[in-house]
């Protein structure tokens, strides 16, 4: 599980849906949730989690997408397996992992030190821990 430290910047709720906005390493993030812990308040420091298989990658992104979380990252490693590829991404002071298909890795021609956009749907992001 990838982990990102972030600060809560906004909480919006309507009926049973909550959108929480964060700031991490000078980039905004958003999470959509059906439940939110009462400890989570604007200004709270939290640890966010996202599965490696939920981190998509885009190279030379030129059009608008509905995916809220578009993180500017740098590739720190590419490990091609028989079917899947593990891509290590530098984001702020953490290393994130993305698991994609080998075919996608080849199509994107991924190499160490390439700048790439990590894409995470707001419904795939979760709060693992509230720090303060």
Secondary structure, DSSP 8 states (H G I E B T S, - for coil): -EEEEEEEEEEEEETTEEEEEEEETTEEEEEEES---TT--TT-EEEEEE-GGG-EEESS--S--S-SEEEEEEEEEEEE-SSEEEEEEEETTEEEEEEEEHHHHHHHT--TT-EEEEEE-GGG-EEEEE--
